[in-house]
Amino acid sequence: MKIRGGTLLARALQEKGVTQVFTLSGGFCNPALEGLMDCGISVINAPHEQVAGHLADGHTRITRQPAVCLVGPEGFANAIPAMMEAWGERSPIIFVTGSSTLKRQGSGGFKEIDDVAIAAPLTKYSVSITDGERISEIVDRAWKIALSGYPGAVHISMPVDIMFSSYEEDAMRDERPFDRSAKRQPRAWPCPEDLAEVLDVIQKSEKPVLIGGHGVWWSKAEDKLENVGVSLGIPVFNVPYHQKLLGEEAEAYMGLADVHQYQPSKFALQESDVVIMLGTRLDNQMNFGNAPFFPHTTKVICVNGSHEEIEFNRSADLALLSDPGAFLDALGEIKAFDREWLNLNRRNRAKWVNQTLAEIPQLDNDRIHPLQLALDVQEAMDDNDWLVIDGGNTHFWSEIAVNIAGFQGRKLGNILHPGTFSMLGVGVPFATVAKLNNPEQNVVVISGDGAFLSGGLSIEAAFQEELPIVVVIDNNGGLDCISQQQERLFANQKHFATDFRDIPFHSMFEGLGGHGELVTRRADIIPAVQRAIASGKTACVNVKTVGHISPIVLATTSKRDKASIE
């Protein structure tokens, strides 16, 4: 019996345990879609290829299992931003893109594009299938690369003639590996001598700090991180823009390692004698390991699960190749530290919470501060609800609000937000897949108006799949984060090309069959969000806010006469 290449692809993905594919259905993809249908694999059709990529990214971040983004050749170009976002967060997505016919490659075939070369710098592995009999082999290879060491997206280009041609259903299955089901991926175990040296330095310290990154998340070691922080008395921080590791209410968790959004982290880093960077990078967010972020007197230790990360973190004083979970197991065996260091950081956090709340401007009732909006939205939510953040200043203010609410006891189910590239438009796709994977929990998005305009069309996927989410729009009438930079950079102190007209976002949702409300007074925020949740529909709460410069924008535009995030 012979089957099309698209069905061979679908069966290879099913063998790996793939349960979810996101696509924008196109003619190039039809054989694969037929195969996925026959295999019983769920497929969600998105209104745009970038949306399909963001949906796959969010699904992968939540489940920590690869999802598939399947698009055609022109769709590949549309999916590149999602590929870039996934690359920054190291999401092991399987991007499968249709491509021009193989036999006419290089001669201007239909929709021909060198997708393999374009995807190469944004993925761990980018390959074209040149022989249909190798489909299962290529899927097996890509899967293992995506999940090994430091996870990351992979890209498989499938020419249309291979997609449509027929092959033996057991093509090349007489070669090893005979069992191509998903296996537990190999993990790096620390060299005993290197581990002993690192643990000795940490044990001799008096004021250690742990900064966790996405490597901890992908190794599923966040519980170990929390236990080590509590049992040893080590303050734990999270790298900005990466997957949240600990709930803000956790005893050892302090907040972001960001001296602008969470000022007490500056004290912790300046006073520390050892900083353990676990599963993260000494990149621009960490000032590349240099002062003043890390004092010269502080030892910087980087623990990473792949040699690529170790090579990237060349400026570390000590580097250890180790799976984050294995390292935390070993770290948990050392002697606990004086808890006064942890308690001091907790007191600093309490002081910061009280001071930040006291400094929220007391505006008129119809002028809403974005920080107050973010706090009130969380007040309307229940424990274990999911919060998704999207935007520029909306993101920054919401991060601050999350820390405050967590310190006050709010226990969210999880938090999703843009990654390294701060890409606008990921909020609605992330919220949609959060609801897909957690149907019993409420999912609320706080999105800037600019962020919603970037990716708001993806709301149709939530309607189509009957996944009711609530979108709260921080509507300040423009790209506030950019206009504030312009006002501090331009000689005339004005902003330019950043304003929006008054857009009735809530009416858009009503027109699509959802729930919508306009809020112009702070007192109405919590009741409106609660009504939106109770409606059981995909809903929008359109909140008119007043733009206020966030601490990170204020700091970065004060450093020099050229506005920059670094």
C-alpha positions as CSV (number, residue, x, y, z in Angstrom):
1,M,0.0,0.0,0.0
2,K,1.3,3.4,-0.9
3,I,0.5,6.7,0.8
4,R,1.3,10.3,0.1
5,G,4.3,12.1,1.6
6,G,1.9,14.2,3.6
7,T,0.5,11.2,5.3
8,L,4.0,9.8,6.0
9,L,4.7,13.1,7.7
10,A,1.5,12.9,9.8
11,R,2.3,9.4,10.9
12,A,5.8,10.3,11.8
13,L,4.5,13.1,14.0
14,Q,1.9,10.9,15.5
15,E,4.6,8.4,16.4
16,K,6.4,11.1,18.3
17,G,3.3,11.8,20.3
18,V,2.3,15.1,18.7
19,T,-1.2,16.0,19.8
20,Q,-1.6,19.5,18.4
21,V,-0.9,21.2,15.1
22,F,-1.5,24.8,14.2
23,T,-1.8,26.0,10.6
24,L,-3.4,28.3,8.1
25,S,-4.8,25.7,5.6
26,G,-3.3,26.0,2.2
27,G,-3.1,23.9,-1.0
28,F,0.5,23.0,-0.4
29,C,-0.4,21.5,3.0
30,N,-3.5,19.5,1.9
31,P,-1.8,16.0,1.9
32,A,-0.4,16.6,5.4
33,L,-3.8,17.8,6.6
34,E,-5.4,14.7,5.2
35,G,-2.9,12.6,7.0
36,L,-3.4,14.5,10.3
37,M,-7.1,14.1,10.0
38,D,-6.7,10.3,9.5
39,C,-4.3,10.1,12.4
40,G,-6.8,11.9,14.7
41,I,-4.4,14.7,15.5
42,S,-6.1,18.0,16.5
43,V,-5.5,20.8,14.0
44,I,-6.4,24.5,14.7
45,N,-6.7,26.7,11.7
46,A,-5.5,30.2,12.4
47,P,-6.3,33.4,10.5
48,H,-2.6,34.1,9.8
49,E,0.6,32.1,9.7
50,Q,2.3,34.3,12.3
51,V,-0.7,33.6,14.6
52,A,-0.3,29.8,13.9
53,G,3.3,30.1,15.0
54,H,2.5,32.0,18.2
55,L,-0.2,29.5,19.0
56,A,2.3,26.6,18.6
57,D,4.9,28.6,20.7
58,G,2.4,29.2,23.5
59,H,1.3,25.6,23.5
60,T,4.9,24.4,23.6
61,R,5.8,26.7,26.5
62,I,2.8,25.5,28.5
63,T,3.1,21.7,27.8
64,R,6.9,21.6,27.4
65,Q,6.2,19.2,24.5
66,P,6.7,20.2,20.9
67,A,3.7,21.4,18.9
68,V,3.8,21.8,15.1
69,C,3.3,24.9,13.0
70,L,2.4,23.8,9.4
71,V,2.3,26.5,6.7
72,G,2.8,26.9,2.9
73,P,5.8,28.6,1.2
74,E,4.4,32.1,1.3
75,G,3.1,31.3,4.8
76,F,6.7,30.6,5.8
77,A,7.5,34.3,5.3
78,N,4.5,35.2,7.5
79,A,5.6,32.8,10.2
80,I,9.2,34.2,10.5
81,P,8.3,36.6,13.4
82,A,6.9,33.7,15.4
83,M,10.0,31.7,14.6
84,M,12.1,34.6,15.9
85,E,10.0,34.8,19.1
86,A,10.4,31.0,19.7
87,W,14.1,31.3,19.1
88,G,14.5,33.9,21.8
89,E,12.6,31.7,24.3
90,R,14.1,28.4,23.1
91,S,10.7,26.8,22.4
92,P,11.1,23.4,20.7
93,I,8.5,24.0,18.0
94,I,8.5,21.9,14.8
95,F,8.0,24.3,11.9
96,V,7.0,22.4,8.8
97,T,6.7,24.5,5.6
98,G,5.7,23.6,2.1
99,S,8.1,24.6,-0.6
100,S,8.4,24.8,-4.3
101,T,8.8,21.6,-6.4
102,L,12.1,19.9,-5.8
103,K,12.7,18.9,-9.5
104,R,12.5,22.6,-10.6
105,Q,14.4,24.0,-7.7
106,G,16.5,27.0,-8.6
107,S,14.6,27.8,-11.8
108,G,11.9,30.0,-10.4
109,G,9.4,27.4,-9.4
110,F,5.9,28.3,-8.0
111,K,6.4,30.4,-4.8
112,E,10.0,29.3,-4.6
113,I,12.0,30.7,-1.7
114,D,15.2,29.6,0.0
115,D,13.3,28.9,3.3
116,V,16.1,26.6,4.6
117,A,18.7,29.3,4.5
118,I,16.3,31.9,5.9
119,A,15.3,29.7,8.9
120,A,18.8,28.5,9.7
121,P,19.8,31.4,12.0
122,L,16.5,31.3,13.9
123,T,16.4,27.5,14.5
124,K,18.6,24.7,15.8
125,Y,18.1,22.8,12.6
126,S,16.8,23.7,9.2
127,V,16.6,21.1,6.4
128,S,14.8,20.3,3.2
129,I,13.5,16.8,2.6
130,T,15.0,15.8,-0.7
131,D,13.8,12.1,-0.7
132,G,10.3,11.2,0.4
133,E,11.4,7.9,1.8
134,R,13.5,9.8,4.4
135,I,10.5,11.7,5.9
136,S,10.3,9.6,9.0
137,E,14.1,9.9,9.5
138,I,14.1,13.7,9.1
139,V,11.2,14.0,11.6
140,D,13.1,11.8,14.1
141,R,16.3,13.8,13.6
142,A,14.5,17.2,14.0
143,W,12.6,16.0,17.1
144,K,15.7,14.9,18.9
145,I,17.6,18.1,18.0
146,A,14.7,20.3,19.1
147,L,14.7,18.7,22.6
148,S,18.4,18.0,23.2
149,G,20.6,20.1,25.3
150,Y,19.3,23.6,25.1
151,P,15.9,23.2,23.4
152,G,14.9,25.2,20.4
153,A,12.7,25.4,17.3
154,V,13.5,23.3,14.2
155,H,12.4,23.8,10.6
156,I,11.5,21.1,8.0
157,S,11.0,22.2,4.4
158,M,8.8,19.8,2.4
159,P,8.7,20.3,-1.4
160,V,5.3,20.1,-2.9
161,D,6.2,17.2,-5.2
162,I,7.3,15.1,-2.2
163,M,4.3,16.2,-0.2
164,F,1.9,14.9,-3.0
165,S,3.9,11.9,-4.3
166,S,3.2,8.4,-3.1
167,Y,5.6,6.1,-1.1
168,E,5.5,2.7,0.6
169,E,4.0,3.2,4.0
170,D,7.0,1.4,5.6
171,A,9.6,3.4,3.6
172,M,13.0,3.0,5.2
173,R,11.6,1.5,8.4
174,D,14.1,-1.4,8.0
175,E,16.8,0.9,9.2
176,R,17.7,1.8,12.8
177,P,16.2,3.2,14.9
178,F,13.3,0.8,14.5
179,D,11.4,2.4,17.4
180,R,11.0,6.1,16.6
181,S,8.6,7.0,19.4
182,A,9.6,9.9,21.7
183,K,12.2,9.0,24.3
184,R,13.5,10.8,27.3
185,Q,16.2,13.1,26.1
186,P,19.8,12.8,27.3
187,R,20.8,15.3,30.0
188,A,24.2,16.7,30.9
189,W,25.4,15.4,34.2
190,P,28.1,17.5,35.9
191,C,31.7,16.4,36.1
192,P,32.3,15.6,39.8
193,E,35.5,17.7,40.0
194,D,33.8,20.7,38.4
195,L,30.7,20.4,40.5
196,A,32.8,20.1,43.7
197,E,34.7,23.4,42.8
198,V,31.4,25.2,42.2
199,L,29.7,24.0,45.4
200,D,32.8,24.9,47.4
201,V,32.7,28.5,46.2
202,I,29.0,28.7,47.0
203,Q,29.3,27.1,50.4
204,K,32.0,29.6,51.4
205,S,29.8,32.5,50.4
206,E,27.7,34.5,52.8
207,K,25.3,36.3,50.5
208,P,24.5,34.1,47.5
209,V,21.9,34.9,44.9
210,L,20.2,32.6,42.4
211,I,19.0,33.9,39.1
212,G,16.9,31.4,37.1
213,G,16.3,31.4,33.4
214,H,14.4,29.4,30.9
215,G,16.8,26.5,31.1
216,V,15.2,25.7,34.5
217,W,11.8,25.6,32.9
218,W,12.7,23.3,30.0
219,S,14.4,20.9,32.5
220,K,11.2,20.9,34.6
221,A,13.2,21.9,37.6
222,E,11.2,24.9,39.0
223,D,10.0,23.0,42.1
224,K,13.6,22.1,42.9
225,L,14.6,25.7,42.5
226,E,12.0,26.8,45.0
227,N,12.9,24.1,47.4
228,V,16.6,25.0,47.3
229,G,15.8,28.7,47.8
230,V,13.7,28.0,50.9
231,S,15.8,25.2,52.5
232,L,19.1,27.0,52.0
233,G,17.9,30.6,52.5
234,I,19.0,31.9,49.1
235,P,17.0,34.7,47.4
236,V,15.8,33.7,44.0
237,F,15.3,36.0,41.0
238,N,13.9,35.5,37.5
239,V,15.5,36.8,34.3
240,P,13.2,39.3,32.7
241,Y,11.2,38.3,29.6
242,H,11.5,34.6,30.1
243,Q,9.2,31.9,31.4
244,K,8.1,32.5,34.9
245,L,9.7,29.9,37.2
246,L,8.2,30.5,40.7
247,G,5.0,32.0,41.8
248,E,5.4,35.6,43.2
249,E,4.0,34.4,46.5
250,A,6.9,31.8,47.0
251,E,8.9,32.5,50.1
252,A,12.3,32.6,48.4
253,Y,11.2,34.4,45.3
254,M,12.0,38.1,45.2
255,G,11.1,39.3,41.6
256,L,12.9,40.1,38.4
257,A,16.6,40.5,38.2
258,D,15.9,44.0,36.7
259,V,17.2,47.0,38.5
260,H,14.5,49.2,36.8
261,Q,11.3,47.2,37.2
262,Y,12.3,45.8,40.6
263,Q,14.8,48.1,42.3
264,P,15.5,45.9,45.3
265,S,17.3,43.5,42.9
266,K,20.0,46.2,42.6
267,F,20.7,45.9,46.4
268,A,20.8,42.1,46.3
269,L,23.2,42.1,43.4
270,Q,25.4,44.8,44.8
271,E,25.6,43.1,48.2
272,S,26.0,39.6,46.9
273,D,29.3,37.7,46.9
274,V,28.2,34.9,44.6
275,V,25.6,35.0,41.9
276,I,24.5,31.6,40.4
277,M,23.1,32.0,36.9
278,L,21.1,28.9,36.3
279,G,19.9,28.0,32.8
280,T,20.3,31.5,31.4
281,R,22.7,33.8,29.6
282,L,25.0,36.7,30.4
283,D,23.4,38.8,27.6
284,N,22.3,42.4,27.4
285,Q,19.7,42.0,30.1
286,M,22.5,40.8,32.5
287,N,24.9,43.6,31.2
288,F,27.0,40.8,29.7
289,G,28.2,39.9,33.2
290,N,29.8,43.2,33.8
291,A,29.7,46.0,36.4
292,P,27.7,47.9,37.6
293,F,25.1,45.1,37.2
294,F,27.5,42.6,38.8
295,P,30.2,44.1,41.0
296,H,33.8,43.2,40.4
297,T,33.9,41.6,43.9
298,T,31.0,39.2,43.1
299,K,31.8,35.7,41.7
300,V,29.5,34.9,38.8
301,I,28.8,31.2,38.3
302,C,26.9,30.0,35.2
303,V,25.3,26.6,35.2
304,N,23.9,25.5,31.8
305,G,22.7,22.3,30.3
306,S,24.4,22.5,26.9
307,H,27.9,23.3,25.6
308,E,26.4,26.1,23.4
309,E,25.3,28.0,26.5
310,I,28.6,27.4,28.2
311,E,30.4,28.9,25.2
312,F,28.0,31.9,25.2
313,N,28.7,32.5,28.9
314,R,32.4,32.9,28.4
315,S,32.6,35.9,30.8
316,A,31.5,33.8,33.8
317,D,34.1,33.3,36.6
318,L,33.1,29.7,36.8
319,A,31.1,27.6,34.3
320,L,29.5,24.2,34.9
321,L,28.0,22.0,32.2
322,S,25.0,20.4,34.0
323,D,21.3,19.9,33.6
324,P,19.7,22.5,36.0
325,G,17.8,19.9,37.8
326,A,20.9,17.7,38.5
327,F,22.7,20.8,39.8
328,L,19.9,21.8,42.1
329,D,19.9,18.2,43.5
330,A,23.5,18.6,44.4
331,L,23.2,22.2,45.7
332,G,20.4,21.1,48.0
333,E,22.8,19.0,49.9
334,I,25.1,21.8,51.1
335,K,24.8,23.6,54.5
336,A,22.0,26.2,54.8
337,F,23.0,29.9,55.0
338,D,22.2,32.4,57.6
339,R,18.5,33.2,56.9
340,E,19.1,36.9,57.7
341,W,20.2,37.4,54.2
342,L,17.0,36.0,52.8
343,N,14.9,37.9,55.4
344,L,16.7,41.1,54.5
345,N,15.7,40.7,50.9
346,R,12.1,40.0,51.9
347,R,12.0,43.1,54.0
348,N,13.4,45.1,51.1
349,R,10.6,43.6,48.9
350,A,8.0,44.6,51.4
351,K,9.3,48.1,51.6
352,W,9.3,48.3,47.8
353,V,5.7,47.1,47.6
354,N,4.5,49.6,50.1
355,Q,6.4,52.5,48.5
356,T,5.3,51.6,45.0
357,L,1.6,51.5,46.1
358,A,2.0,54.8,47.9
359,E,3.5,56.5,44.9
360,I,0.7,55.6,42.4
361,P,-0.5,59.1,41.4
362,Q,-3.9,59.9,42.9
363,L,-5.7,60.6,39.6
364,D,-9.3,61.7,39.0
365,N,-11.7,58.8,39.0
366,D,-12.0,58.9,35.2
367,R,-8.2,58.9,34.6
368,I,-6.8,55.4,35.2
369,H,-3.1,54.7,35.9
370,P,-1.8,51.6,34.0
371,L,-0.3,50.2,37.2
372,Q,-3.6,50.5,39.0
373,L,-5.3,48.8,36.0
374,A,-3.0,45.8,36.3
375,L,-3.5,45.6,40.0
376,D,-7.3,45.8,39.7
377,V,-7.4,43.1,37.0
378,Q,-5.6,40.7,39.3
379,E,-7.9,41.6,42.1
380,A,-10.8,40.5,39.9
381,M,-9.2,37.1,39.3
382,D,-9.2,33.9,41.4
383,D,-6.2,31.9,42.5
384,N,-4.9,29.5,39.8
385,D,-6.3,31.7,37.0
386,W,-3.9,32.4,34.1
387,L,-2.6,35.8,33.3
388,V,-1.1,36.8,30.0
389,I,0.7,40.1,29.4
390,D,1.3,41.8,26.0
391,G,2.7,45.2,25.1
392,G,5.4,47.7,25.9
393,N,4.6,49.8,28.9
394,T,1.6,47.6,29.5
395,H,4.1,44.7,29.9
396,F,6.4,46.7,32.2
397,W,3.6,48.0,34.5
398,S,2.0,44.5,34.6
399,E,5.3,42.9,35.7
400,I,5.4,45.3,38.6
401,A,1.8,44.6,39.5
402,V,2.4,40.9,39.4
403,N,5.2,41.2,41.9
404,I,3.0,43.3,44.2
405,A,-0.1,41.1,44.0
406,G,2.0,38.0,44.5
407,F,3.6,39.5,47.6
408,Q,0.1,40.2,48.9
409,G,-0.9,36.5,48.4
410,R,-2.3,36.3,44.8
411,K,-1.5,32.7,43.5
412,L,-1.8,32.7,39.8
413,G,-1.9,29.5,37.8
414,N,0.9,30.8,35.6
415,I,2.0,33.8,33.6
416,L,2.8,34.1,29.9
417,H,4.3,37.1,28.2
418,P,6.6,38.2,25.3
419,G,10.1,36.8,25.3
420,T,13.5,38.2,24.6
421,F,12.4,40.3,21.6
422,S,9.4,41.9,23.3
423,M,7.3,41.0,20.3
424,L,3.9,42.6,20.3
425,G,0.9,40.5,19.4
426,V,1.6,37.3,21.3
427,G,-0.9,37.9,24.0
428,V,-4.1,36.6,22.4
429,P,-2.5,33.5,20.9
430,F,-0.8,32.6,24.2
431,A,-4.1,33.1,26.1
432,T,-6.0,30.9,23.6
433,V,-3.6,27.9,24.0
434,A,-3.6,28.5,27.8
435,K,-7.3,28.1,27.8
436,L,-7.0,25.1,25.4
437,N,-4.7,23.4,28.0
438,N,-6.5,24.6,31.1
439,P,-10.2,24.7,30.3
440,E,-11.3,24.8,33.9
441,Q,-9.2,28.0,34.7
442,N,-10.0,31.5,33.7
443,V,-7.5,33.1,31.3
444,V,-7.1,36.9,31.3
445,V,-5.0,39.0,28.9
446,I,-3.8,42.5,29.7
447,S,-2.8,43.9,26.4
448,G,-1.7,47.3,25.2
449,D,-3.8,48.8,22.4
450,G,-0.8,48.6,20.1
451,A,-0.1,45.0,21.0
452,F,-3.7,44.1,20.3
453,L,-3.6,45.8,16.9
454,S,-0.5,43.8,16.1
455,G,-2.0,40.4,16.8
456,G,-5.7,40.9,17.6
457,L,-6.9,39.1,14.5
458,S,-5.9,35.9,16.3
459,I,-9.0,36.4,18.5
460,E,-10.9,34.6,15.8
461,A,-9.1,31.3,16.8
462,A,-10.5,31.7,20.3
463,F,-14.0,32.2,18.9
464,Q,-13.7,29.4,16.4
465,E,-12.5,26.9,18.9
466,E,-14.9,28.1,21.6
467,L,-12.2,29.0,24.0
468,P,-13.5,31.9,26.1
469,I,-10.8,34.2,27.2
470,V,-11.0,37.8,28.6
471,V,-8.9,40.5,26.9
472,V,-8.4,43.6,29.0
473,I,-7.1,46.4,26.8
474,D,-4.9,49.1,28.3
475,N,-6.1,51.7,25.9
476,N,-4.0,54.9,26.1
477,G,-4.5,55.8,22.4
478,G,-1.1,55.1,21.0
479,L,2.3,53.4,21.3
480,D,2.9,55.0,24.7
481,C,6.3,53.3,25.3
482,I,7.7,54.8,22.0
483,S,6.1,58.2,22.3
484,Q,7.6,58.6,25.8
485,Q,11.0,57.8,24.4
486,Q,10.5,60.3,21.6
487,E,9.4,63.1,24.1
488,R,12.7,62.6,25.9
489,L,14.8,62.3,22.8
490,F,13.4,64.8,20.3
491,A,14.5,68.4,20.6
492,N,10.9,69.7,20.5
493,Q,9.9,67.2,23.3
494,K,7.0,66.0,21.2
495,H,6.1,62.6,19.9
496,F,5.4,61.6,16.3
497,A,3.7,58.8,14.3
498,T,2.7,56.9,17.5
499,D,-1.0,57.9,18.0
500,F,-4.1,55.9,17.3
501,R,-7.7,57.0,16.8
502,D,-10.3,56.1,19.4
503,I,-10.9,52.4,18.6
504,P,-14.0,50.7,20.0
505,F,-12.3,47.4,20.7
506,H,-15.2,46.2,22.9
507,S,-17.6,46.6,19.9
508,M,-15.3,44.4,17.8
509,F,-15.8,41.6,20.2
510,E,-19.6,42.1,20.4
511,G,-19.7,42.0,16.6
512,L,-17.9,38.7,16.6
513,G,-20.4,37.3,19.0
514,G,-18.6,37.9,22.3
515,H,-18.9,40.2,25.3
516,G,-17.7,43.7,25.3
517,E,-17.6,46.6,27.8
518,L,-16.1,50.1,27.8
519,V,-14.6,51.3,31.1
520,T,-13.7,54.9,31.7
521,R,-13.7,55.0,35.6
522,R,-11.4,53.1,37.9
523,A,-14.3,52.0,40.1
524,D,-15.7,50.0,37.2
525,I,-12.7,47.9,36.4
526,I,-13.1,45.0,38.8
527,P,-16.9,44.6,38.2
528,A,-16.4,44.8,34.4
529,V,-13.7,42.1,34.5
530,Q,-15.8,39.9,36.7
531,R,-18.8,40.3,34.4
532,A,-16.6,39.4,31.4
533,I,-15.4,36.2,33.1
534,A,-18.9,35.3,34.2
535,S,-20.3,35.8,30.6
536,G,-18.6,32.6,29.5
537,K,-17.8,34.2,26.2
538,T,-14.6,35.5,24.6
539,A,-14.8,39.0,26.0
540,C,-13.1,42.4,25.9
541,V,-12.9,45.0,28.6
542,N,-11.7,48.2,26.9
543,V,-10.2,50.4,29.6
544,K,-9.3,54.1,28.8
545,T,-6.1,54.8,30.6
546,V,-3.7,57.7,30.9
547,G,-0.1,57.0,29.8
548,H,2.6,57.2,32.5
549,I,6.2,56.6,31.8
550,S,7.4,53.2,33.3
551,P,10.5,52.9,35.4
552,I,12.4,51.0,32.7
553,V,11.6,53.6,30.0
554,L,12.5,56.4,32.4
555,A,15.8,54.8,33.2
556,T,16.9,53.8,29.7
557,T,16.0,57.3,28.3
558,S,17.8,59.1,31.1
559,K,21.2,57.3,30.5
560,R,22.1,59.1,27.3
561,D,20.8,61.4,24.6
562,K,19.9,58.4,22.5
563,A,16.9,56.3,23.7
564,S,17.9,52.7,24.0
565,I,16.9,49.6,25.9
566,E,20.5,48.6,26.6
